[in-house]
Amino acid sequence: MYCSRCGTEVANQAKFCPSCGLDLSTSTPLAPTDGERSEVSEIDLVRDALKNEYEIISELGRGGMAIVFHAREKHLDREVAVKTLPFSLAFDKEFVERFQREARTAAKLEHPYIIPIYRVGKSGRVIYFVMKYLRGSSLSEVVQRRGALPPEEIRSFLKQTAGALGYAHQNGIVHRDIKPDNIMFDEIGHAILTDFGIAKAATGTRLTGTGMSIGTPHYMSPEQARAQPLDGRSDIYSLGVVTYQCLTGHVPYDGEDAFAIGYKHIMEELPVPELTTPDQRALFEVVNVMMAKDPTHRFQTANELVARLEGRPTAEIDASAARTVSDLPTTIMPSPARGSAALPAGSLPTTPTTPIPMADPTGKHEPQRAKERKRGSVLVGMFLILILGGGGAGGFWYFFMGATWPPDFSQIGLNRTSAVVADSLPVADSTPVDTALADTAAAVDSVPVPDSVVVPPLPTTGWVAIEGRPSGAEVAINGSPVNQDVVEVSPGAQRVVAQRSGYRPFDVTIQVARGDTVPVTIAMERIPQPQCSNPEAARYNMNNFCFDTAASANQACVIPLQGADKPQPAQLWVSLEDDGSVATFRFTQRPTNPRFGAAIQRYLRSGTFTPASKGGQPVASWLRLTCRAR
């Protein structure tokens, strides 16, 4: 049977779970006790529960919290994959919620490289969802079968997977379990991202306890190993681990347990593998950025990673995401009523937000309507009085003052002294219209007129402040070299890159709003340099940095000596120039016989050597030589 808390398979006679210690004495066995296999029971139960709509063909695989079956949908006559929650976990509300969450999360994502979900349901004890059936194998099976993959194949599936992640991240969803098992290939070789079982939406409910990390240890990001809050950059790190494994055939960090592996992800430098081609080394540089310990030093979005792989500037692909708040149109958002569902993060209303009055067949609100009609009549009356008053004023101005009509408004100011010009005019017998006009003029005079206010325009640019510029470093913003410490830039995404010989490149993308100054502190990490001058150094010719083909002696160093006493072999390092001549040498095991030592020196002066080569060109190097006497 299985433990109802953690899902561990235990013996039927066990009283306690060996993993979590749950008391099993009151648990009901979930597997037959007569020796029948539990898998057979599960597939039979699933087959019986879904028999009206699906024909369960076989089991495809199972993991810690799901079993996947190959099935045929009867109504549409198509092959599908049915993913079910194991019956041993059906009692755990957290596992049920996480399983259903995977279906809901993946169903929201419509992308050509994300597994499509056809249906979610429950039939009896079977909690399941139906998804597309992929006829290809998983990336883990490909790596296990073939080992390291060619860089061009890696770039192809990496761009597809990064594109799928970028789409998920833009929808507020972090996968959190990127690994080769969750990258499948369809029948035409496209990479499909699957298994959103522990994915977490930005507004979703927390399914793990405080300080509890969840994921696969070999592919965890440092912040995931620390159980810290995650964003899309964690998925980029995990995808970098997958790429490293495809490039080398093995994961970068391994250990005895999850703690040891997580510690290495947090503390240890990324191991530099042996890479023989320029294409491999170029791809490793991408992995190096993806797996930076500090999330701010990685690609900030999956779209940046795609742009780097395609050799395009990040500004082209992130142009839409680079818009700042000050660039967006002002939109009035309604306050959600109490008890109503909140709008999703980042969504805008697409329908009018002004309430539309509804008909009231009961007539209960008739008094309110009467008040509104009365108020409307008063407003119409006031409007007519103003119109008539304006006409009367125009007639008075034309007939009694002999002035032209319309008046020259250029002679009338907008200050207080000109606003009361009507007070100085001769007034005839008062009429209701004249009284209304006088009241209107007095009302205008009583309104305070503010002084002219000059609102400074919002700057159209922003600034990047470079801090901590290392000596000798070349700094560029969006590909343009900069020498100043404060640089004026356009609003939006700005990629700051710093390069210095002997140091890892610094690469970060920031968002600059109009009028803002964003500081960027450049921190560069020294790269361990290969040694070419000291042949006994641990990094001598590391990654074939000094030469591709080692130097060699054209004749063996075998020295004829007279006498019965044959000395022990001597070992030495010989420094060869690029033309094969001997520059110098030093013994690591000196000859005990002086005549033997003198003969070795004659051999070095008269012998011929083939120099080392790098890229087909001869280069200077050291040659390890062993000389024997005969």
C-alpha positions in Angstrom: 0.0 0.0 0.0 1.0 3.7 -0.1 1.3 6.2 2.7 -1.7 8.7 2.5 0.5 11.6 3.7 3.7 11.4 1.5 2.8 8.7 -1.1 5.7 6.4 -0.2 5.1 2.7 -1.0 5.2 0.6 2.2 4.7 -3.0 3.1 1.1 -4.1 3.9 2.2 -5.2 7.4 4.0 -1.9 8.2 2.7 0.1 11.2 4.5 3.3 10.4 5.6 5.0 7.2 9.4 4.7 6.8 9.6 8.2 5.3 7.3 10.5 7.3 6.5 8.3 10.3 2.7 8.3 9.8 0.8 5.8 11.9 -0.6 3.3 9.4 -2.5 1.1 11.9 -5.7 3.0 11.2 -5.1 3.4 7.5 -7.0 1.4 4.9 -4.7 -0.5 2.5 -5.0 1.0 -0.9 -3.5 -2.1 -2.7 -4.7 -5.7 -2.8 -3.1 -7.8 -0.1 -3.0 -11.0 -2.1 0.2 -10.1 -3.9 -1.5 -8.5 -6.9 0.4 -5.5 -8.2 -1.0 -2.1 -7.3 -0.4 -0.8 -10.8 -2.8 -3.3 -12.2 -5.5 -2.3 -9.7 -5.0 1.4 -10.5 -5.2 1.0 -14.3 -8.3 -1.2 -13.9 -10.0 1.4 -11.7 -9.1 4.2 -14.2 -10.2 2.1 -17.1 -13.6 1.4 -15.4 -14.1 5.0 -14.3 -13.4 6.5 -17.8 -14.8 3.7 -20.0 -17.6 5.8 -21.5 -15.3 8.4 -23.0 -11.7 7.0 -23.0 -10.1 3.7 -23.8 -7.1 3.3 -21.5 -4.4 1.5 -23.6 -1.3 1.4 -21.3 0.6 3.1 -18.6 3.2 5.6 -20.0 4.9 6.4 -16.7 4.5 7.6 -13.1 6.1 10.1 -10.9 5.8 11.2 -7.3 2.3 12.6 -7.6 0.9 11.4 -11.0 0.3 8.4 -13.2 0.1 9.0 -17.0 -1.8 6.6 -19.3 -1.9 6.3 -23.1 -5.6 6.4 -24.1 -7.9 6.9 -27.0 -10.7 9.4 -26.9 -13.7 7.5 -28.3 -15.9 10.5 -29.5 -13.1 12.1 -31.5 -11.1 8.9 -32.2 -7.8 10.5 -31.3 -4.9 9.4 -29.1 -4.5 11.4 -25.8 -2.6 11.2 -22.6 -4.6 10.9 -19.3 -2.9 12.1 -16.2 -4.4 10.9 -12.9 -3.6 11.5 -9.3 -2.6 8.2 -7.5 -5.3 6.9 -5.2 -2.7 6.9 -2.3 -2.6 10.7 -2.5 -6.3 11.3 -3.0 -6.7 11.9 0.8 -4.1 14.7 0.9 -5.8 18.0 0.2 -2.5 19.7 -0.7 -1.7 17.1 -3.3 -5.2 17.2 -4.8 -5.0 21.0 -5.0 -1.5 20.9 -6.5 -2.7 18.4 -9.1 -5.7 20.4 -10.1 -3.6 23.5 -10.0 -1.3 22.0 -12.7 -4.3 21.5 -15.0 -5.7 24.9 -14.4 -2.3 26.6 -14.9 -1.4 24.7 -18.1 -4.9 25.2 -19.5 -4.5 29.0 -19.3 -1.4 28.8 -21.5 -1.9 28.6 -25.3 1.5 28.3 -26.9 2.8 26.0 -29.6 5.6 24.7 -27.3 3.5 24.2 -24.2 1.5 21.0 -23.7 -2.2 21.7 -24.5 -4.9 20.5 -22.0 -8.1 19.2 -23.5 -10.2 18.4 -20.4 -10.2 18.4 -16.6 -12.5 16.2 -14.6 -13.3 13.8 -11.8 -15.1 10.4 -12.2 -15.7 8.6 -9.0 -12.3 8.3 -7.2 -10.4 9.2 -10.3 -9.1 12.8 -10.5 -7.7 13.4 -13.9 -7.0 15.7 -16.8 -6.5 14.9 -20.5 -3.7 16.4 -22.6 -2.1 15.9 -26.0 -0.3 12.7 -26.6 3.3 13.2 -27.6 4.8 10.4 -29.7 8.4 11.5 -29.2 10.7 10.9 -26.2 11.8 13.2 -23.4 15.0 15.2 -23.4 16.3 13.1 -20.5 15.9 9.9 -22.7 17.7 11.6 -25.5 20.7 12.6 -23.3 20.8 9.2 -21.7 20.9 7.5 -25.1 23.2 9.9 -26.9 25.2 11.7 -24.3 26.4 15.2 -25.2 24.4 16.8 -28.0 25.6 19.0 -30.9 25.4 22.8 -30.2 23.0 23.3 -33.2 20.5 20.8 -31.7 20.8 22.4 -28.3 20.2 25.9 -29.7 17.1 24.7 -31.5 15.3 23.2 -28.5 16.6 25.9 -26.2 15.0 28.7 -28.3 11.7 26.8 -28.3 11.7 26.1 -24.6 12.8 29.7 -23.7 10.0 31.0 -25.9 7.5 28.9 -24.0 8.9 30.1 -20.7 8.8 33.7 -21.8 5.1 33.3 -22.6 4.4 31.7 -19.3 6.3 34.4 -17.4 4.4 37.2 -19.2 1.3 35.5 -17.9 2.6 35.6 -14.3 3.5 31.9 -14.1 6.8 30.5 -13.0 7.3 26.8 -13.8 9.8 26.0 -10.9 10.6 22.5 -12.1 12.5 22.8 -15.4 14.4 19.6 -16.1 15.0 17.2 -19.0 12.1 15.0 -18.0 9.7 17.9 -18.5 10.8 18.7 -22.0 9.3 16.4 -24.5 9.6 16.1 -28.3 6.7 15.7 -30.6 6.7 13.6 -33.8 8.3 16.4 -35.9 11.0 17.2 -33.3 9.6 20.3 -31.6 10.3 20.7 -27.9 7.2 20.8 -25.8 7.2 22.1 -22.2 5.2 19.9 -19.8 4.4 19.3 -16.1 3.3 22.5 -14.5 2.7 20.5 -11.3 4.5 22.9 -8.9 4.2 26.0 -11.1 3.1 29.1 -9.1 1.2 32.0 -10.5 2.1 35.5 -9.3 -1.3 35.8 -7.6 -1.7 32.2 -6.7 -2.0 30.5 -3.3 1.1 29.3 -1.6 1.2 25.5 -1.6 4.4 25.0 0.3 5.3 25.9 3.9 7.5 28.7 5.0 11.2 28.0 4.4 10.4 24.8 2.3 12.1 24.4 -1.0 10.4 22.4 -3.7 11.7 21.2 -7.1 14.4 18.8 -8.4 17.7 19.4 -6.6 20.0 19.0 -9.6 18.2 21.8 -11.4 17.4 24.2 -8.6 18.4 27.8 -8.7 20.4 29.2 -5.7 17.3 31.2 -4.6 15.1 28.1 -5.0 17.6 26.0 -2.8 17.3 28.8 -0.2 13.5 28.6 -0.3 13.3 32.3 -1.3 10.6 33.9 -3.5 11.1 33.0 -7.1 10.5 34.7 -10.4 11.1 33.8 -14.1 14.9 34.2 -13.6 14.9 31.0 -11.5 13.5 29.1 -14.5 16.2 30.6 -16.7 18.8 29.2 -14.2 17.3 25.7 -14.3 17.2 25.8 -18.1 20.9 26.7 -18.0 21.5 23.5 -16.0 19.6 21.5 -18.6 21.7 23.2 -21.4 24.9 22.4 -19.5 23.9 18.8 -19.2 23.1 18.6 -22.9 26.4 20.2 -23.8 28.6 18.0 -21.6 26.5 14.9 -21.0 26.3 15.4 -17.2 24.9 17.9 -14.7 27.3 20.6 -13.3 26.7 19.7 -9.6 26.1 16.4 -7.9 26.2 15.1 -4.3 25.1 12.5 -1.9 21.9 14.2 -1.0 19.7 17.2 -1.8 21.4 19.4 0.8 24.8 18.8 -0.7 23.6 19.5 -4.2 21.8 22.6 -3.1 24.9 23.9 -1.3 27.0 23.5 -4.4 24.4 25.5 -6.4 24.6 28.3 -3.9 28.4 28.4 -3.1 30.5 26.7 -5.8 31.6 28.2 -9.1 30.3 26.7 -12.3 32.7 23.9 -13.4 34.4 24.7 -16.7 34.1 21.6 -19.0 36.4 20.6 -21.8 35.1 22.2 -24.9 36.8 21.5 -28.3 34.9 23.7 -30.8 34.3 27.4 -31.0 30.5 26.7 -31.2 30.6 24.8 -27.9 32.5 27.6 -26.2 30.1 30.2 -27.5 27.2 28.2 -26.2 28.9 27.8 -22.8 29.2 31.6 -22.5 25.4 31.7 -22.8 25.1 29.0 -20.1 27.5 31.0 -17.9 25.1 34.0 -18.0 22.0 31.8 -17.5 23.6 30.2 -14.4 24.8 33.3 -12.7 24.5 33.0 -8.9 23.0 36.5 -8.6 19.6 36.7 -10.5 20.4 40.2 -11.5 23.4 39.0 -13.5 21.4 36.5 -15.6 19.2 37.2 -18.6 16.4 39.2 -17.0 13.7 37.6 -19.3 13.5 34.5 -21.4 13.0 36.8 -24.4 16.5 38.2 -23.8 17.8 34.7 -23.9 16.1 34.0 -27.3 17.5 37.3 -28.7 21.0 36.3 -27.6 20.7 32.9 -29.2 19.4 34.5 -32.5 22.1 37.2 -32.4 19.6 40.0 -32.2 19.6 43.1 -29.9 17.4 42.6 -26.9 15.7 45.9 -27.6 14.0 44.4 -30.7 12.3 41.6 -28.9 11.5 43.5 -25.6 10.3 46.7 -27.2 6.7 46.1 -26.0 7.8 45.2 -22.5 10.0 48.3 -22.3 7.2 50.8 -22.0 7.3 52.6 -18.8 4.3 53.7 -16.6 4.7 57.2 -17.8 4.3 56.1 -21.4 1.0 54.3 -20.8 -2.4 56.1 -21.3 -4.3 57.0 -18.2 -7.1 54.6 -17.5 -9.8 54.9 -14.8 -10.0 51.6 -13.0 -13.2 50.8 -11.0 -12.8 49.9 -7.4 -14.0 46.3 -7.0 -17.1 46.0 -4.8 -16.8 44.3 -1.6 -17.0 40.6 -2.1 -16.4 40.8 -5.8 -13.5 39.1 -7.6 -10.5 41.3 -8.1 -9.2 42.0 -11.6 -6.2 39.9 -12.7 -2.9 41.6 -12.3 -2.0 43.7 -15.4 -5.5 43.4 -16.9 -7.5 46.5 -18.1 -11.3 46.7 -18.4 -12.5 46.4 -22.0 -16.2 47.4 -21.3 -17.5 50.7 -20.0 -17.1 51.0 -16.2 -19.9 53.5 -15.7 -23.0 51.9 -14.2 -26.0 51.8 -16.5 -29.3 52.6 -14.8 -31.7 49.7 -14.8 -35.5 49.8 -15.2 -37.5 49.7 -11.9 -40.8 47.9 -12.6 -41.8 48.1 -9.0 -42.0 51.9 -8.9 -40.3 52.1 -5.5 -37.8 54.7 -6.6 -40.4 57.1 -8.2 -39.9 59.9 -5.6 -36.2 60.0 -6.5 -37.1 60.3 -10.2 -39.5 63.2 -9.4 -36.6 64.9 -7.6 -34.3 64.4 -10.6 -37.0 65.7 -13.0 -37.5 68.8 -10.8 -33.7 69.4 -10.6 -33.5 69.0 -14.4 -36.3 71.6 -14.9 -34.5 74.1 -12.7 -31.3 73.6 -14.6 -33.1 74.1 -18.0 -34.7 77.3 -16.6 -31.3 78.7 -15.5 -29.9 77.9 -18.9 -32.7 79.8 -20.7 -32.2 82.8 -18.3 -28.5 82.9 -19.2 -29.3 82.8 -22.9 -31.9 85.5 -22.7 -29.6 87.6 -20.4 -26.8 87.3 -22.9 -29.2 88.4 -25.7 -30.4 91.4 -23.6 -26.8 92.4 -22.9 -25.9 92.2 -26.6 -29.0 94.4 -27.5 -28.1 97.0 -24.8 -24.5 97.1 -26.0 -25.6 97.6 -29.6 -28.7 100.0 -29.4 -27.9 102.2 -26.4 -24.1 102.4 -26.5 -23.6 102.5 -30.2 -21.0 99.8 -30.1 -20.2 97.3 -32.8 -21.4 93.7 -32.4 -19.8 91.4 -31.7 -17.5 93.2 -29.3 -13.7 93.2 -29.6 -12.7 90.6 -27.1 -9.1 91.5 -27.4 -9.9 94.6 -25.3 -11.3 92.6 -22.5 -8.8 91.0 -20.1 -9.2 88.0 -17.8 -8.3 89.7 -14.6 -10.6 91.0 -11.8 -10.7 94.7 -12.9 -12.0 93.8 -16.4 -14.4 91.2 -15.0 -16.5 93.9 -13.3 -16.7 96.3 -16.3 -20.5 95.9 -16.3 -20.7 97.6 -13.0 -19.5 100.9 -14.5 -22.2 100.9 -17.3 -25.4 103.0 -17.0 -28.3 100.8 -16.1 -31.8 101.3 -17.2 -34.9 100.3 -15.2 -34.4 97.0 -13.7 -36.0 94.1 -15.4 -35.9 90.4 -14.5 -33.5 89.8 -17.3 -31.2 92.6 -16.2 -31.3 91.3 -12.6 -30.3 87.8 -13.7 -27.4 89.3 -15.8 -26.2 91.4 -12.8 -26.4 88.3 -10.6 -24.4 86.3 -13.1 -21.7 89.1 -13.4 -21.5 89.2 -9.6 -21.1 85.4 -9.5 -18.3 85.6 -12.0 -16.6 88.3 -10.0 -16.7 86.2 -6.9 -14.8 83.3 -8.4 -11.1 83.6 -7.6 -8.9 83.6 -10.7 -5.6 81.9 -9.9 -2.3 83.3 -11.1 -0.8 81.6 -14.2 0.8 78.3 -13.2 3.6 76.9 -15.3 3.9 73.1 -15.2 7.4 71.9 -16.2 7.2 69.3 -18.9 8.2 65.8 -18.1 11.7 65.0 -19.4 11.7 62.8 -22.5 14.8 61.0 -21.4 16.3 59.2 -18.4 19.8 58.6 -17.1 22.0 55.7 -16.2 24.5 56.3 -13.4 27.5 53.9 -13.8 29.0 53.1 -10.3 32.1 51.2 -9.5 33.6 51.2 -13.0 36.7 48.9 -12.9 39.9 50.2 -14.2 40.4 49.1 -17.9 36.8 48.0 -18.3 34.9 48.8 -21.5 31.2 49.7 -20.7 28.5 49.9 -23.3 24.8 50.7 -23.1 22.6 49.0 -25.7 25.8 48.3 -27.8 27.1 51.9 -27.7 30.4 52.5 -25.8 30.1 55.0 -23.0 32.9 56.8 -21.1 30.9 59.0 -18.8 29.6 58.0 -15.4 26.1 59.5 -16.0 24.7 58.7 -19.4 21.4 60.1 -20.9 19.3 57.4 -22.4 15.8 56.9 -24.0 13.1 55.5 -21.7 12.7 51.8 -21.7 14.9 48.7 -21.4 18.7 49.5 -21.3 21.3 46.7 -21.5 24.5 47.6 -19.7 27.5 45.4 -20.6 31.0 45.7 -19.2 34.0 43.7 -20.5 37.5 43.5 -19.1 40.3 41.2 -20.1 40.6 38.4 -17.5 37.1 39.0 -16.1 33.7 37.5 -16.7 31.5 39.9 -18.7 29.0 42.0 -16.7 25.6 42.0 -18.3 22.4 43.4 -16.9 19.2 44.9 -18.3 17.4 47.7 -16.5 14.2 49.7 -17.0 14.6 53.5 -17.2 11.5 55.8 -16.9 11.4 59.3 -18.1 13.1 61.7 -15.7 14.6 58.8 -13.6 18.2 58.2 -12.8 18.9 54.4 -12.4 22.3 53.5 -10.7 24.1 50.4 -12.0 27.0 49.1 -9.9 29.5 47.1 -12.1 30.8 44.1 -10.2 33.1 41.9 -12.3 34.4 38.4 -11.4 37.9 37.4 -12.3 38.2 34.4 -14.6 40.8 31.8 -13.6 43.4 32.2 -16.4 45.0 29.2 -18.0 48.7 28.9 -17.5 51.1 28.7 -20.5 54.4 29.7 -18.9 54.4 27.2 -16.0 54.0 23.6 -17.2 53.5 22.4 -13.6 50.6 24.7 -12.8 47.2 23.0 -12.4 45.7 25.3 -15.1 48.5 24.7 -17.7 46.8 24.6 -21.1 43.4 24.5 -19.5 40.7 23.9 -22.2 43.5 23.8 -24.8 44.0 27.5 -24.3 47.8 27.3 -25.1 47.8 24.7 -27.9 45.6 22.1 -29.6 48.4 19.7 -30.5 51.3 19.1 -28.1 54.9 19.2 -29.1 56.9 16.0 -29.6 60.5 14.8 -30.0 61.4 13.3 -33.4 63.9 10.9 -31.8 63.6 9.2 -28.5 65.9 10.4 -25.7 67.9 7.2 -25.3 71.6 7.9 -24.4 74.3 5.2 -24.9 76.7 5.0 -22.0 79.8 2.8 -21.6 80.0 0.8 -18.3 77.9 -1.6 -16.4 76.4 1.0 -14.1 73.2 2.3 -15.8 71.8 5.4 -14.1 68.1 5.9 -13.4 66.0 7.7 -16.1 66.0 11.5 -15.9 62.9 13.6 -16.4 62.9 17.2 -17.6 60.7 20.0 -19.0 62.0 21.4 -22.3 60.8 24.8 -23.5 60.4 24.8 -27.3 60.1 27.9 -29.6 57.5 27.9 -32.4 60.2 26.8 -34.8 61.0 23.7 -32.8 64.3 25.0 -31.3 65.1 24.5 -27.6 64.9 27.7 -25.6 65.7 26.3 -22.2 65.1 23.2 -20.0 64.9 22.2 -16.4 65.1 18.8 -14.6 62.4 17.5 -12.5 64.4 14.3 -11.7 68.1 15.1 -12.1 70.5 12.4 -13.5 72.8 10.9 -10.8 75.6 10.3 -13.4 77.4 13.5 -14.6 78.3 11.8 -17.9 74.6 11.0 -18.4 73.6 14.7 -17.7 76.2 16.0 -20.2 74.9 13.5 -22.8 71.3 14.7 -22.3 72.4 18.3 -23.0 74.2 17.2 -26.2 70.9 15.4 -27.2 68.9 18.6 -26.7 71.4 20.7 -28.9 71.5 18.2 -31.7 67.9 16.7 -31.6 65.0 17.8 -33.6 61.5 18.5 -32.3 58.1 19.3 -33.7 56.5 22.4 -32.0 53.0 22.5 -30.6 50.3 24.0 -32.7 47.2 26.1 -32.1 44.6 26.4 -34.8 47.0 24.9 -37.3 49.8 27.4 -36.5 53.0 26.5 -34.6 53.3 28.0 -31.1 55.8 27.9 -28.3 55.2 25.4 -25.5 56.7 23.1 -23.0 57.5 19.4 -23.7 57.8 16.8 -21.0 60.8 14.5 -21.7 62.1 11.3 -20.2 65.7 10.3 -21.0 67.1 6.8 -20.5 70.6 5.3 -20.6 71.5 2.1 -22.4 
